[in-house]
Structure formats: C-alpha cells, structure tokens
Amino acid sequence: MTPLDKPLKREVTVGDATYTLALDPNGLKLTEKGHRRGVELLWKDLVSGDAALATALQASLEAK
C-alpha cells in the first residue's frame, strides 16, 4: 500500500458542478473548482464517527 505523504488532488463532477478533491495526511477538502473555500474533513473525525458533527459545525460557521 502506498502511504499518503503528500497532497493528492483530483477533479470530480457532481451534477453540473466541478469540484476539486484534495487528500492529504490530515484529511480531505472538497472545493468548487476555482474557489478556495470548501468542506474540510479530518481523518480523525471520520474514523471517530464525528464526521457529520464536524461538517455541520463548519457549515454553520461559514454561514455567519
């Protein structure tokens, strides 16, 4: 298995929108193509089961 020791970026299309998915040793970040802000999820939150809570908290902070 190849370790994830540096950032890996891929483009993904969902519906009509294009996003950039960045994977790194800390977690993942999904941003709309051409933008900087996006949804970030840490691996520790995903593994612990707190992923939904972390995503909801981040979304509520960005909405303000």
C-alpha atoms as a printed R data frame, in Angstrom:
   type eleno elety resid chain resno       x      y       z
1  ATOM     1    CA   MET     A     1   0.000  0.000   0.000
2  ATOM     2    CA   THR     A     2   1.316  3.464  -0.897
3  ATOM     3    CA   PRO     A     3   1.349  5.906   2.046
4  ATOM     4    CA   LEU     A     4  -0.360  9.284   1.642
5  ATOM     5    CA   ASP     A     5   2.598 11.508   2.497
6  ATOM     6    CA   LYS     A     6   1.919 14.478   0.206
7  ATOM     7    CA   PRO     A     7  -1.233 16.199  -1.104
8  ATOM     8    CA   LEU     A     8  -3.145 14.479  -3.888
9  ATOM     9    CA   LYS     A     9  -5.661 16.479  -5.958
10 ATOM    10    CA   ARG     A    10  -8.350 15.162  -8.268
11 ATOM    11    CA   GLU     A    11 -11.236 16.741 -10.163
12 ATOM    12    CA   VAL     A    12 -14.737 15.359  -9.732
13 ATOM    13    CA   THR     A    13 -18.007 16.382 -11.384
14 ATOM    14    CA   VAL     A    14 -21.234 16.202  -9.382
15 ATOM    15    CA   GLY     A    15 -24.273 17.073 -11.464
16 ATOM    16    CA   ASP     A    16 -23.328 20.200 -13.411
17 ATOM    17    CA   ALA     A    17 -20.688 21.444 -10.938
18 ATOM    18    CA   THR     A    18 -16.984 20.637 -10.984
19 ATOM    19    CA   TYR     A    19 -15.092 20.233  -7.706
20 ATOM    20    CA   THR     A    20 -11.510 19.725  -6.617
21 ATOM    21    CA   LEU     A    21 -10.893 16.987  -4.065
22 ATOM    22    CA   ALA     A    22  -7.634 17.344  -2.141
23 ATOM    23    CA   LEU     A    23  -6.411 14.469   0.018
24 ATOM    24    CA   ASP     A    24  -3.500 14.946   2.416
25 ATOM    25    CA   PRO     A    25  -2.187 13.237   5.557
26 ATOM    26    CA   ASN     A    26  -4.542 15.327   7.752
27 ATOM    27    CA   GLY     A    27  -7.801 14.777   5.862
28 ATOM    28    CA   LEU     A    28  -9.710 15.806   2.774
29 ATOM    29    CA   LYS     A    29 -11.084 19.038   1.349
30 ATOM    30    CA   LEU     A    30 -13.746 19.412  -1.322
31 ATOM    31    CA   THR     A    31 -13.979 22.808  -3.019
32 ATOM    32    CA   GLU     A    32 -15.878 24.083  -6.010
33 ATOM    33    CA   LYS     A    33 -13.460 24.498  -8.896
34 ATOM    34    CA   GLY     A    34 -11.975 27.989  -8.931
35 ATOM    35    CA   HIS     A    35 -12.803 28.676  -5.276
36 ATOM    36    CA   ARG     A    36 -10.746 28.440  -2.089
37 ATOM    37    CA   ARG     A    37 -13.410 27.746   0.495
38 ATOM    38    CA   GLY     A    38 -14.853 24.304   0.765
39 ATOM    39    CA   VAL     A    39 -15.777 21.482   3.079
40 ATOM    40    CA   GLU     A    40 -12.883 20.082   5.073
41 ATOM    41    CA   LEU     A    41 -12.938 16.797   6.947
42 ATOM    42    CA   LEU     A    42 -10.151 15.491   9.140
43 ATOM    43    CA   TRP     A    43  -9.341 11.783   9.080
44 ATOM    44    CA   LYS     A    44  -9.594 11.611  12.900
45 ATOM    45    CA   ASP     A    45 -13.184 12.939  12.740
46 ATOM    46    CA   LEU     A    46 -14.105 10.440  10.047
47 ATOM    47    CA   VAL     A    47 -12.640  7.498  11.963
48 ATOM    48    CA   SER     A    48 -14.142  8.520  15.311
49 ATOM    49    CA   GLY     A    49 -17.629  8.919  13.842
50 ATOM    50    CA   ASP     A    50 -17.697 12.685  14.407
51 ATOM    51    CA   ALA     A    51 -17.648 13.430  10.674
52 ATOM    52    CA   ALA     A    52 -21.259 14.580  10.450
53 ATOM    53    CA   LEU     A    53 -20.892 16.769  13.522
54 ATOM    54    CA   ALA     A    54 -17.645 18.331  12.281
55 ATOM    55    CA   THR     A    55 -19.143 19.051   8.842
56 ATOM    56    CA   ALA     A    56 -22.305 20.570  10.330
57 ATOM    57    CA   LEU     A    57 -20.265 22.774  12.670
58 ATOM    58    CA   GLN     A    58 -18.054 24.004   9.840
59 ATOM    59    CA   ALA     A    59 -21.102 24.761   7.675
60 ATOM    60    CA   SER     A    60 -22.757 26.729  10.477
61 ATOM    61    CA   LEU     A    61 -19.602 28.812  10.991
62 ATOM    62    CA   GLU     A    62 -19.328 29.624   7.286
63 ATOM    63    CA   ALA     A    63 -22.970 30.691   7.098
64 ATOM    64    CA   LYS     A    64 -22.371 33.601   9.519
